Amino acid sequence: MRRIIFNQKGGVGKSSITVNLAAISAAKGYKTLVIDLDVQGNSSHYLGFDINQKSDKTIADLLNQTASWFSMASPTLDYPQPTDYDNLFLIPSSPKLDKLEPELERRYKIYKLRETLDELEKEYEHIYIDTPPNLNFYTKSGLIAAHNLLIPFDCDSFSQQALINLMDNLAELRDDHNRELSLEGIVVNMFNAQANFPRQIIESVKELGFPILEPYLPQSIKMKESHFQQIPLIHFQPKHKLTQQFSLLHQQLSDAKQAVKS
C-alpha cells in the first residue's frame, strides 16, 4: 500500500495526518515507512529527525543517485531510518531538496521515485508519502509513485476553491502518468463541531461530488503538544478523542481497501 497525502493549500495538516496514520499502522503490526518529500521536513521533525544534521541517508540523497553519472549508488534499503517506535521507519527530508530539484527535472527523473517504491514495497507493507504544499517536481513524483491519495481539507471557502483547482490538476496528471492513482477521500481536519459554517462548507463539497471521509478530525491542543514532544498521538495520548478519531479513520481506510480486494 502506497498512500500519498497532498493538498496544494498549506496549513491543512498534511504532516500531522501522514505521521499519525503511519504510527497507527505501525502500532497495528504493519512494517511502515514514511517518506518526507517536503523540504520543510515537518514529518521528519515530528518523528524526531533533525533535517539540518549531517546525513547521507535522506530522500535527497536517494534521489540524487539517479541524477549523477558518477555517484556510487547505495542500496535503496539502506535509506529508511528506524524511529523510536516499533515497525515505523522514515526516509527524512533534507534542505538539499531545493538545489536538487532543477537537476532532477532537467534529467526528467519524474518516474524514479516510483521505481524506488517498487523496491521498497518488497520490504514495507505500508508506505506513507508527505508532500510540499505545491504541485512541484517532488509532489508529481509522489503522485506518480502512489496508489492511494488522501486530501486534507480545512473548512473555509479558500480551501474549497483550492480543492476544485487541485482536482483539475490531479485529473490531468492521473490521465497522463498514473492511471492506478485512486482518490480514497477528503479528510476534514481541524473541524469545529460547534460552528455551522464548517458544516455548510462540507455539504457544498459533497454536492460537488467529492468523497468526504468520516470521522472529521477535531481541533485539539493535543496535536500541537504531540508535535512539540515529537511523539505521535497513538503513543502520546492513546485514549484522547483525537487519537480515537485517527484510529477510526485508519480503520475505515483499511476496511475500504479490503472491500476493494474482495
C-alpha positions as CSV (number, residue, x, y, z in Angstrom):
1,M,0.0,0.0,0.0
2,R,1.4,3.4,-1.1
3,R,-0.6,6.3,0.2
4,I,0.2,10.0,-0.5
5,I,-1.2,12.9,1.5
6,F,-1.4,16.1,-0.6
7,N,-3.1,19.4,-0.9
8,Q,-1.8,22.5,-2.7
9,K,-3.0,24.6,0.2
10,G,-0.7,24.9,3.1
11,G,-1.6,24.6,6.8
12,V,-4.2,21.8,6.3
13,G,-2.4,19.2,8.4
14,K,-0.6,17.0,5.8
15,S,2.3,16.1,8.1
16,S,0.0,15.5,11.1
17,I,-2.2,13.2,9.1
18,T,0.7,11.4,7.5
19,V,2.6,10.7,10.7
20,N,-0.4,9.8,12.8
21,L,-1.9,7.4,10.3
22,A,1.6,5.8,9.8
23,A,2.1,5.5,13.5
24,I,-1.2,3.7,13.9
25,S,-0.3,1.4,11.0
26,A,3.0,0.5,12.7
27,A,1.3,0.0,16.1
28,K,-1.1,-2.5,14.4
29,G,1.9,-4.5,13.4
30,Y,2.5,-3.4,9.8
31,K,6.0,-2.6,8.8
32,T,5.5,1.1,7.8
33,L,7.6,3.7,6.1
34,V,7.2,7.4,6.0
35,I,8.8,9.3,3.1
36,D,9.1,13.1,3.6
37,L,9.3,14.9,0.3
38,D,8.7,18.4,1.8
39,V,11.8,20.5,2.2
40,Q,10.3,21.9,5.4
41,G,10.7,18.5,6.9
42,N,7.7,18.6,9.3
43,S,7.1,14.8,9.2
44,S,10.8,14.2,9.8
45,H,10.8,16.6,12.8
46,Y,7.6,15.0,14.2
47,L,9.4,11.7,14.1
48,G,12.5,13.1,15.9
49,F,14.8,13.7,13.0
50,D,16.7,17.0,12.6
51,I,16.9,17.6,8.8
52,N,19.7,20.1,9.4
53,Q,22.0,17.5,10.8
54,K,24.7,15.9,8.6
55,S,23.3,12.8,6.9
56,D,23.7,11.0,3.6
57,K,20.5,8.9,4.1
58,T,17.8,11.4,3.2
59,I,15.3,11.4,0.4
60,A,17.5,14.0,-1.3
61,D,20.5,11.6,-1.2
62,L,18.4,8.7,-2.5
63,L,17.1,10.8,-5.5
64,N,20.5,12.3,-6.1
65,Q,21.8,8.9,-7.0
66,T,19.5,9.0,-10.1
67,A,20.8,12.4,-11.2
68,S,24.5,11.8,-11.1
69,W,26.6,10.0,-13.7
70,F,29.4,9.3,-11.3
71,S,27.9,8.7,-7.8
72,M,28.4,5.3,-6.2
73,A,24.8,4.1,-5.6
74,S,23.9,2.8,-2.2
75,P,21.2,0.1,-1.9
76,T,17.8,1.6,-1.6
77,L,17.0,-0.4,1.5
78,D,19.9,1.5,3.3
79,Y,17.9,4.7,3.4
80,P,14.9,4.0,5.7
81,Q,15.9,5.1,9.2
82,P,14.4,3.5,12.3
83,T,12.3,5.7,14.6
84,D,11.6,5.3,18.3
85,Y,8.6,3.2,17.5
86,D,8.4,-0.5,16.5
87,N,7.7,-1.1,12.8
88,L,7.9,2.6,12.0
89,F,10.7,3.9,9.7
90,L,11.5,7.2,8.0
91,I,13.3,8.4,4.9
92,P,13.7,12.0,6.1
93,S,13.6,15.2,4.2
94,S,16.6,17.5,3.6
95,P,17.4,21.1,2.7
96,K,19.3,19.7,-0.3
97,L,15.9,19.0,-2.0
98,D,15.8,22.7,-3.2
99,K,19.0,22.6,-5.1
100,L,18.5,19.1,-6.4
101,E,15.1,19.8,-7.9
102,P,16.2,21.6,-11.1
103,E,18.7,18.8,-11.9
104,L,16.1,16.1,-11.4
105,E,13.7,18.0,-13.7
106,R,16.4,18.6,-16.3
107,R,17.2,14.9,-16.4
108,Y,13.5,14.0,-16.4
109,K,13.7,11.8,-13.4
110,I,10.0,12.1,-12.6
111,Y,9.5,8.3,-12.6
112,K,12.5,7.4,-10.3
113,L,10.5,7.6,-7.1
114,R,8.1,5.1,-8.5
115,E,10.9,2.7,-9.3
116,T,12.3,3.3,-5.8
117,L,8.9,2.4,-4.2
118,D,8.7,-0.7,-6.3
119,E,11.8,-1.9,-4.5
120,L,10.8,-0.6,-1.0
121,E,7.4,-2.2,-1.2
122,K,9.1,-5.6,-1.1
123,E,10.2,-4.8,2.4
124,Y,7.5,-2.4,3.8
125,E,3.8,-3.2,3.9
126,H,2.6,0.4,4.2
127,I,4.3,3.4,2.7
128,Y,3.1,7.0,3.5
129,I,4.3,9.9,1.5
130,D,4.2,13.5,2.8
131,T,4.4,16.3,0.3
132,P,5.1,20.0,-0.2
133,P,2.1,22.4,-0.4
134,N,2.5,22.9,-4.1
135,L,2.4,20.8,-7.3
136,N,6.2,20.8,-7.8
137,F,8.5,18.0,-9.1
138,Y,8.5,16.1,-5.8
139,T,4.8,16.2,-5.4
140,K,4.3,15.0,-9.0
141,S,6.9,12.2,-8.4
142,G,4.9,11.1,-5.3
143,L,1.6,11.2,-7.1
144,I,3.1,9.1,-10.0
145,A,4.5,6.6,-7.4
146,A,1.5,6.3,-5.2
147,H,-1.6,4.1,-5.4
148,N,-3.9,5.9,-3.0
149,L,-4.4,9.6,-2.4
150,L,-5.8,11.4,0.7
151,I,-6.5,15.1,0.5
152,P,-6.6,17.0,3.9
153,F,-9.1,19.8,3.9
154,D,-9.9,22.6,6.4
155,C,-13.3,24.1,6.3
156,D,-13.1,27.5,4.6
157,S,-14.0,28.8,1.2
158,F,-10.4,29.2,0.1
159,S,-9.9,25.5,0.8
160,Q,-13.0,24.7,-1.3
161,Q,-11.7,26.6,-4.3
162,A,-8.2,25.1,-3.8
163,L,-9.8,21.7,-3.8
164,I,-11.5,22.3,-7.1
165,N,-8.3,23.5,-8.7
166,L,-6.4,20.6,-7.2
167,M,-8.8,18.0,-8.7
168,D,-8.4,19.5,-12.1
169,N,-4.6,19.3,-11.9
170,L,-4.8,15.7,-10.5
171,A,-7.1,14.5,-13.2
172,E,-4.6,15.5,-15.8
173,L,-1.6,14.0,-14.0
174,R,-3.5,10.8,-13.4
175,D,-4.5,10.5,-17.0
176,D,-1.0,11.2,-18.3
177,H,1.1,9.4,-15.8
178,N,-0.6,7.1,-13.2
179,R,-4.0,5.5,-14.0
180,E,-3.7,3.4,-10.8
181,L,-3.9,6.5,-8.6
182,S,-7.1,6.3,-6.6
183,L,-8.7,9.1,-4.5
184,E,-9.5,7.5,-1.2
185,G,-11.2,10.6,0.0
186,I,-11.1,14.1,1.6
187,V,-10.0,14.2,5.2
188,V,-11.7,17.0,7.1
189,N,-9.1,18.4,9.6
190,M,-9.3,20.9,12.4
191,F,-13.1,20.6,12.4
192,N,-15.1,22.8,14.7
193,A,-18.3,21.0,15.6
194,Q,-19.7,24.0,17.4
195,A,-19.9,26.2,14.3
196,N,-22.4,26.0,11.4
197,F,-20.0,27.3,8.8
198,P,-17.8,24.3,8.6
199,R,-20.8,22.0,8.1
200,Q,-22.0,24.3,5.3
201,I,-18.7,24.1,3.5
202,I,-18.6,20.3,3.9
203,E,-22.1,20.0,2.4
204,S,-21.2,22.2,-0.5
205,V,-18.1,20.0,-1.2
206,K,-20.3,16.9,-1.0
207,E,-22.6,18.5,-3.6
208,L,-19.7,18.8,-5.9
209,G,-19.3,15.0,-5.7
210,F,-16.2,14.7,-3.6
211,P,-15.9,11.8,-1.2
212,I,-15.8,13.1,2.3
213,L,-14.4,10.7,4.8
214,E,-15.6,10.4,8.4
215,P,-14.9,10.9,11.2
216,Y,-13.9,14.5,10.9
217,L,-10.8,15.3,12.8
218,P,-11.4,17.9,15.5
219,Q,-9.3,20.8,16.6
220,S,-7.2,20.0,19.6
221,I,-4.3,21.4,21.6
222,K,-3.1,17.9,22.0
223,M,-2.0,17.9,18.4
224,K,0.3,20.8,19.0
225,E,1.6,19.2,22.1
226,S,2.2,16.0,20.2
227,H,4.3,17.9,17.6
228,F,6.3,19.7,20.3
229,Q,7.1,16.4,22.1
230,Q,7.8,14.7,18.7
231,I,5.5,11.8,19.8
232,P,2.6,10.6,17.5
233,L,-0.8,10.7,19.2
234,I,-1.1,6.9,19.5
235,H,1.9,6.9,21.8
236,F,1.4,10.4,23.3
237,Q,-2.3,10.3,24.3
238,P,-3.7,6.9,23.2
239,K,-7.1,7.5,24.9
240,H,-7.6,11.0,23.7
241,K,-10.6,11.8,21.4
242,L,-8.4,12.9,18.5
243,T,-6.3,9.8,18.8
244,Q,-9.5,7.7,18.6
245,Q,-10.7,9.6,15.6
246,F,-7.5,8.9,13.8
247,S,-7.8,5.2,14.7
248,L,-11.4,5.2,13.3
249,L,-10.2,6.9,10.1
250,H,-7.4,4.4,9.7
251,Q,-9.8,1.5,10.2
252,Q,-12.2,3.0,7.7
253,L,-9.5,3.2,5.1
254,S,-8.4,-0.4,5.9
255,D,-11.9,-1.7,5.5
256,A,-12.4,0.1,2.2
257,K,-9.2,-1.3,0.9
258,Q,-10.2,-4.8,1.9
259,A,-13.7,-4.4,0.3
260,V,-12.0,-3.4,-3.0
261,K,-9.8,-6.5,-2.8
262,S,-12.7,-8.8,-2.2
